[in-house]
Amino acid sequence: MKSLYHAFEAYERRVNRGEFYNPPKKALKPSTPREPMLVQFGDLLIQTGMRLKMRHAASKPMTWSPLIGSKP
């Protein structure tokens, strides 16, 4: 029982010193809109898909490129 009492006293001392005080966090600023970047990325994906479709329709062998990452 003495150990529990000493532990409680140590806890009270830490509370009195303010060790367990958590100040309220500041509100975060809303981030910048990402829509323009998403539109550009979507256009890039569409263009890449169209290029792949044209290559497939022309029956050209596909080669590796960093953009599409495919091999024949």
The first five atom37 places (N, CA, C, CB, O) and aatype in JSON, in Angstrom:
{
  "aatype": [12, 11, 15, 10, 18, 8, 0, 13, 6, 0, 18, 6, 1, 1, 19, 2, 1, 7, 6, 13, 18, 2, 14, 14, 11, 11, 0, 10, 11, 14, 15, 16, 14, 1, 6, 14, 12, 10, 19, 5, 13, 7, 3, 10, 10, 9, 5, 16, 7, 12, 1, 10, 11, 12, 1, 8, 0, 0, 15, 11, 14, 12, 16, 17, 15, 14, 10, 9, 7, 15, 11, 14],
  "atom_mask": [
    [1, 1, 1, 1, 1],
    [1, 1, 1, 1, 1],
    [1, 1, 1, 1, 1],
    [1, 1, 1, 1, 1],
    [1, 1, 1, 1, 1],
    [1, 1, 1, 1, 1],
    [1, 1, 1, 1, 1],
    [1, 1, 1, 1, 1],
    [1, 1, 1, 1, 1],
    [1, 1, 1, 1, 1],
    [1, 1, 1, 1, 1],
    [1, 1, 1, 1, 1],
    [1, 1, 1, 1, 1],
    [1, 1, 1, 1, 1],
    [1, 1, 1, 1, 1],
    [1, 1, 1, 1, 1],
    [1, 1, 1, 1, 1],
    [1, 1, 1, 0, 1],
    [1, 1, 1, 1, 1],
    [1, 1, 1, 1, 1],
    [1, 1, 1, 1, 1],
    [1, 1, 1, 1, 1],
    [1, 1, 1, 1, 1],
    [1, 1, 1, 1, 1],
    [1, 1, 1, 1, 1],
    [1, 1, 1, 1, 1],
    [1, 1, 1, 1, 1],
    [1, 1, 1, 1, 1],
    [1, 1, 1, 1, 1],
    [1, 1, 1, 1, 1],
    [1, 1, 1, 1, 1],
    [1, 1, 1, 1, 1],
    [1, 1, 1, 1, 1],
    [1, 1, 1, 1, 1],
    [1, 1, 1, 1, 1],
    [1, 1, 1, 1, 1],
    [1, 1, 1, 1, 1],
    [1, 1, 1, 1, 1],
    [1, 1, 1, 1, 1],
    [1, 1, 1, 1, 1],
    [1, 1, 1, 1, 1],
    [1, 1, 1, 0, 1],
    [1, 1, 1, 1, 1],
    [1, 1, 1, 1, 1],
    [1, 1, 1, 1, 1],
    [1, 1, 1, 1, 1],
    [1, 1, 1, 1, 1],
    [1, 1, 1, 1, 1],
    [1, 1, 1, 0, 1],
    [1, 1, 1, 1, 1],
    [1, 1, 1, 1, 1],
    [1, 1, 1, 1, 1],
    [1, 1, 1, 1, 1],
    [1, 1, 1, 1, 1],
    [1, 1, 1, 1, 1],
    [1, 1, 1, 1, 1],
    [1, 1, 1, 1, 1],
    [1, 1, 1, 1, 1],
    [1, 1, 1, 1, 1],
    [1, 1, 1, 1, 1],
    [1, 1, 1, 1, 1],
    [1, 1, 1, 1, 1],
    [1, 1, 1, 1, 1],
    [1, 1, 1, 1, 1],
    [1, 1, 1, 1, 1],
    [1, 1, 1, 1, 1],
    [1, 1, 1, 1, 1],
    [1, 1, 1, 1, 1],
    [1, 1, 1, 0, 1],
    [1, 1, 1, 1, 1],
    [1, 1, 1, 1, 1],
    [1, 1, 1, 1, 1]
  ],
  "atom_positions": [
    [[0.82, -1.2, 0.0], [0.0, 0.0, 0.0], [0.86, 1.25, 0.0], [-0.93, 0.0, 1.2], [0.49, 2.27, -0.59]],
    [[2.03, 1.16, 0.68], [2.89, 2.34, 0.74], [3.36, 2.74, -0.65], [4.08, 2.09, 1.64], [3.46, 3.93, -0.96]],
    [[3.65, 1.75, -1.49], [4.14, 2.07, -2.83], [3.05, 2.78, -3.64], [4.6, 0.79, -3.56], [3.34, 3.71, -4.39]],
    [[1.8, 2.36, -3.5], [0.71, 3.05, -4.2], [0.56, 4.47, -3.7], [-0.61, 2.29, -4.03], [0.31, 5.39, -4.48]],
    [[0.7, 4.66, -2.4], [0.59, 5.99, -1.81], [1.72, 6.89, -2.31], [0.6, 5.92, -0.27], [1.49, 8.05, -2.65]],
    [[2.94, 6.36, -2.36], [4.07, 7.15, -2.84], [3.92, 7.47, -4.34], [5.39, 6.39, -2.6], [4.27, 8.56, -4.79]],
    [[3.4, 6.52, -5.08], [3.16, 6.76, -6.5], [2.12, 7.85, -6.69], [2.72, 5.47, -7.2], [2.27, 8.71, -7.56]],
    [[1.07, 7.83, -5.88], [0.05, 8.87, -5.98], [0.62, 10.23, -5.59], [-1.16, 8.53, -5.09], [0.3, 11.23, -6.23]],
    [[1.46, 10.28, -4.55], [2.08, 11.55, -4.16], [2.99, 12.08, -5.27], [2.88, 11.39, -2.86], [2.99, 13.28, -5.55]],
    [[3.74, 11.19, -5.9], [4.61, 11.62, -7.0], [3.76, 12.16, -8.15], [5.5, 10.43, -7.49], [4.12, 13.15, -8.78]],
    [[2.64, 11.51, -8.42], [1.74, 11.98, -9.47], [1.2, 13.36, -9.13], [0.58, 10.99, -9.67], [1.15, 14.23, -10.0]],
    [[0.78, 13.58, -7.89], [0.27, 14.89, -7.48], [1.33, 15.97, -7.63], [-0.23, 14.85, -6.03], [1.04, 17.08, -8.09]],
    [[2.59, 15.66, -7.25], [3.66, 16.64, -7.41], [3.86, 17.0, -8.87], [4.97, 16.1, -6.82], [4.07, 18.17, -9.2]],
    [[3.8, 16.02, -9.76], [3.97, 16.29, -11.2], [2.82, 17.11, -11.75], [4.09, 14.98, -11.99], [3.01, 17.96, -12.62]],
    [[1.62, 16.86, -11.25], [0.46, 17.65, -11.68], [0.62, 19.09, -11.23], [-0.86, 17.05, -11.14], [0.34, 20.02, -11.98]],
    [[1.07, 19.28, -9.98], [1.26, 20.63, -9.47], [2.34, 21.39, -10.23], [1.61, 20.58, -7.99], [2.27, 22.61, -10.35]],
    [[3.32, 20.68, -10.73], [4.37, 21.34, -11.54], [3.9, 21.61, -12.96], [5.63, 20.47, -11.58], [4.56, 22.35, -13.69]],
    [[2.79, 21.05, -13.35], [2.25, 21.3, -14.69], [2.8, 20.37, -15.76], [0.0, 0.0, 0.0], [2.76, 20.71, -16.94]],
    [[3.3, 19.23, -15.38], [3.87, 18.32, -16.38], [2.81, 17.66, -17.25], [4.69, 17.25, -15.69], [3.12, 17.21, -18.36]],
    [[1.6, 17.59, -16.79], [0.54, 16.93, -17.56], [-0.38, 17.93, -18.25], [-0.27, 16.03, -16.66], [-1.43, 17.55, -18.76]],
    [[0.0, 19.21, -18.27], [-0.84, 20.22, -18.9], [-0.61, 20.17, -20.4], [-0.55, 21.63, -18.34], [0.52, 20.3, -20.87]],
    [[-1.67, 19.99, -21.16], [-1.61, 20.0, -22.62], [-2.34, 21.22, -23.13], [-2.23, 18.7, -23.22], [-3.57, 21.26, -23.11]],
    [[-1.6, 22.23, -23.59], [-2.28, 23.43, -24.09], [-3.1, 23.11, -25.34], [-1.26, 24.55, -24.39], [-2.76, 22.18, -26.08]],
    [[-4.16, 23.86, -25.57], [-4.96, 23.59, -26.77], [-4.14, 23.86, -28.03], [-6.24, 24.46, -26.77], [-3.35, 24.8, -28.08]],
    [[-4.35, 23.04, -29.02], [-3.6, 23.18, -30.27], [-4.22, 24.26, -31.13], [-3.55, 21.84, -31.03], [-5.44, 24.47, -31.12]],
    [[-3.37, 24.94, -31.87], [-3.85, 25.97, -32.78], [-4.53, 25.33, -33.99], [-2.69, 26.9, -33.23], [-4.17, 24.23, -34.41]],
    [[-5.5, 26.02, -34.52], [-6.19, 25.52, -35.7], [-5.24, 25.6, -36.89], [-7.5, 26.33, -35.98], [-4.5, 26.57, -37.06]],
    [[-5.28, 24.57, -37.72], [-4.42, 24.54, -38.89], [-5.02, 25.37, -40.01], [-4.2, 23.1, -39.36], [-6.24, 25.42, -40.2]],
    [[-4.14, 26.03, -40.75], [-4.61, 26.79, -41.9], [-5.02, 25.81, -43.0], [-3.52, 27.77, -42.41], [-4.35, 24.8, -43.2]],
    [[-6.08, 26.11, -43.7], [-6.44, 25.21, -44.8], [-5.36, 25.24, -45.87], [-7.81, 25.62, -45.4], [-4.8, 26.29, -46.16]],
    [[-5.07, 24.1, -46.45], [-4.03, 24.01, -47.46], [-4.5, 24.65, -48.76], [-3.63, 22.55, -47.69], [-5.69, 24.89, -48.97]],
    [[-3.54, 24.92, -49.61], [-3.86, 25.53, -50.9], [-4.65, 24.53, -51.74], [-2.57, 25.99, -51.65], [-4.44, 23.32, -51.62]],
    [[-5.54, 25.01, -52.57], [-6.33, 24.08, -53.39], [-5.43, 23.32, -54.35], [-7.42, 24.85, -54.18], [-4.54, 23.89, -54.98]],
    [[-5.68, 22.03, -54.45], [-4.86, 21.17, -55.3], [-5.53, 20.87, -56.63], [-4.54, 19.87, -54.58], [-5.01, 20.09, -57.42]],
    [[-6.66, 21.47, -56.88], [-7.4, 21.14, -58.09], [-6.6, 21.39, -59.37], [-8.67, 21.93, -58.14], [-6.59, 20.53, -60.25]],
    [[-5.91, 22.55, -59.5], [-5.16, 22.75, -60.76], [-4.11, 21.66, -60.99], [-4.47, 24.12, -60.74], [-3.92, 21.21, -62.12]],
    [[-3.43, 21.24, -59.92], [-2.42, 20.2, -60.07], [-3.07, 18.87, -60.45], [-1.6, 20.05, -58.78], [-2.53, 18.12, -61.26]],
    [[-4.23, 18.57, -59.85], [-4.92, 17.33, -60.18], [-5.4, 17.32, -61.62], [-6.08, 17.11, -59.23], [-5.4, 16.28, -62.27]],
    [[-5.82, 18.48, -62.11], [-6.27, 18.58, -63.5], [-5.11, 18.31, -64.44], [-6.89, 19.96, -63.79], [-5.26, 17.58, -65.42]],
    [[-3.95, 18.89, -64.14], [-2.77, 18.67, -64.99], [-2.36, 17.2, -64.96], [-1.6, 19.55, -64.52], [-2.01, 16.63, -65.99]],
    [[-2.42, 16.58, -63.78], [-2.06, 15.17, -63.68], [-3.06, 14.31, -64.44], [-2.01, 14.73, -62.21], [-2.67, 13.35, -65.1]],
    [[-4.34, 14.65, -64.37], [-5.35, 13.91, -65.13], [-5.13, 14.03, -66.62], [0.0, 0.0, 0.0], [-5.27, 13.05, -67.35]],
    [[-4.78, 15.24, -67.1], [-4.49, 15.42, -68.51], [-3.3, 14.58, -68.94], [-4.23, 16.89, -68.82], [-3.3, 13.99, -70.03]],
    [[-2.28, 14.53, -68.09], [-1.1, 13.71, -68.4], [-1.47, 12.24, -68.52], [-0.02, 13.9, -67.33], [-1.01, 11.55, -69.42]],
    [[-2.32, 11.75, -67.59], [-2.75, 10.35, -67.67], [-3.56, 10.08, -68.94], [-3.58, 9.98, -66.44], [-3.4, 9.03, -69.56]],
    [[-4.41, 11.01, -69.31], [-5.22, 10.84, -70.53], [-4.31, 10.8, -71.75], [-6.26, 11.97, -70.67], [-4.48, 9.95, -72.62]],
    [[-3.35, 11.73, -71.82], [-2.44, 11.77, -72.97], [-1.62, 10.48, -73.06], [-1.5, 12.98, -72.87], [-1.42, 9.94, -74.14]],
    [[-1.17, 9.99, -71.93], [-0.4, 8.74, -71.91], [-1.26, 7.58, -72.38], [0.15, 8.47, -70.5], [-0.8, 6.73, -73.15]],
    [[-2.5, 7.54, -71.92], [-3.4, 6.47, -72.35], [-3.68, 6.54, -73.84], [0.0, 0.0, 0.0], [-3.76, 5.5, -74.5]],
    [[-3.83, 7.73, -74.37], [-4.08, 7.87, -75.81], [-2.87, 7.42, -76.62], [-4.44, 9.34, -76.15], [-3.01, 6.78, -77.66]],
    [[-1.67, 7.76, -76.13], [-0.45, 7.32, -76.83], [-0.36, 5.8, -76.84], [0.8, 7.93, -76.17], [-0.02, 5.19, -77.86]],
    [[-0.66, 5.18, -75.69], [-0.62, 3.72, -75.63], [-1.65, 3.1, -76.56], [-0.84, 3.23, -74.21], [-1.38, 2.08, -77.2]],
    [[-2.81, 3.7, -76.62], [-3.87, 3.18, -77.49], [-3.46, 3.28, -78.96], [-5.19, 3.93, -77.26], [-3.69, 2.37, -79.74]],
    [[-2.85, 4.42, -79.32], [-2.42, 4.59, -80.72], [-1.31, 3.59, -81.06], [-1.94, 6.05, -80.97], [-1.3, 3.04, -82.16]],
    [[-0.37, 3.37, -80.13], [0.7, 2.41, -80.39], [0.13, 1.01, -80.56], [1.72, 2.42, -79.26], [0.56, 0.26, -81.44]],
    [[-0.83, 0.67, -79.73], [-1.43, -0.66, -79.83], [-2.21, -0.8, -81.13], [-2.36, -0.91, -78.63], [-2.17, -1.86, -81.76]],
    [[-2.91, 0.25, -81.54], [-3.7, 0.19, -82.78], [-2.78, 0.1, -83.99], [-4.62, 1.41, -82.91], [-3.12, -0.54, -84.99]],
    [[-1.62, 0.73, -83.92], [-0.68, 0.7, -85.05], [0.16, -0.57, -85.01], [0.22, 1.93, -85.04], [0.99, -0.79, -85.9]],
    [[-0.03, -1.4, -84.01], [0.69, -2.66, -83.78], [2.19, -2.46, -83.71], [0.36, -3.65, -84.88], [2.96, -3.32, -84.14]],
    [[2.61, -1.32, -83.18], [4.03, -1.09, -82.96], [4.4, -1.77, -81.64], [4.37, 0.44, -82.93], [3.62, -1.77, -80.7]],
    [[5.59, -2.34, -81.57], [5.98, -2.93, -80.3], [6.2, -1.84, -79.25], [7.26, -3.78, -80.46], [6.79, -0.79, -79.52]],
    [[5.73, -2.11, -78.09], [5.9, -1.12, -77.03], [7.3, -1.24, -76.45], [4.83, -1.31, -75.92], [7.78, -2.34, -76.19]],
    [[7.93, -0.14, -76.24], [9.25, -0.11, -75.64], [9.15, 0.45, -74.24], [10.24, 0.72, -76.5], [8.15, 1.07, -73.87]],
    [[10.19, 0.22, -73.47], [10.19, 0.71, -72.09], [10.42, 2.2, -72.07], [11.25, 0.0, -71.24], [11.25, 2.72, -72.81]],
    [[9.67, 2.89, -71.23], [9.92, 4.3, -70.99], [9.63, 4.59, -69.53], [9.04, 5.2, -71.92], [8.82, 3.9, -68.91]],
    [[10.3, 5.6, -68.96], [10.06, 5.9, -67.56], [8.63, 6.33, -67.29], [11.01, 6.97, -67.1], [8.14, 6.16, -66.17]],
    [[7.97, 6.88, -68.28], [6.62, 7.37, -68.08], [5.62, 6.23, -67.91], [6.21, 8.24, -69.24], [4.78, 6.26, -67.01]],
    [[5.71, 5.22, -68.78], [4.73, 4.13, -68.72], [5.29, 2.89, -68.04], [4.26, 3.79, -70.11], [4.52, 2.07, -67.53]],
    [[6.61, 2.73, -68.03], [7.23, 1.63, -67.31], [6.9, 0.26, -67.84], [0.0, 0.0, 0.0], [6.93, -0.71, -67.08]],
    [[6.59, 0.14, -69.14], [6.24, -1.18, -69.68], [7.36, -1.67, -70.59], [4.9, -1.14, -70.45], [8.12, -0.87, -71.14]],
    [[7.45, -2.98, -70.74], [8.43, -3.58, -71.63], [7.71, -4.46, -72.66], [9.48, -4.42, -70.82], [6.58, -4.88, -72.42]],
    [[8.34, -4.73, -73.8], [7.67, -5.57, -74.81], [7.48, -6.99, -74.35], [8.47, -5.57, -76.1], [6.94, -7.81, -75.08]]
  ]
}
